[in-house]
Amino acid sequence: MSTMTEIQQAIEGLPATEKKALSAWLSSQQESEMSPQEEAALLASLDKAARQLDAGLGVPIDQARGMVRQWASK
């Protein structure tokens, strides 16, 4: 019997909550779909957004929700 078959059989015997936890863990082990450059750009834009919010340059959440609804209805 192969190791993969043994693992599959062991998983089949797990309770649903443990299968869910295992699934989440396996997902966390996957390689990022972003390139290192894309990840760096995303982190930089999040840092910029955080600085803007800290400086009071943000949009109130109710206004942002309205904007999203408007965009989604187009």
Residue pairs with C-beta under 8 A, 6 or more apart in sequence:
11 19
11 22
14 22
32 39
34 42
52 58
59 67
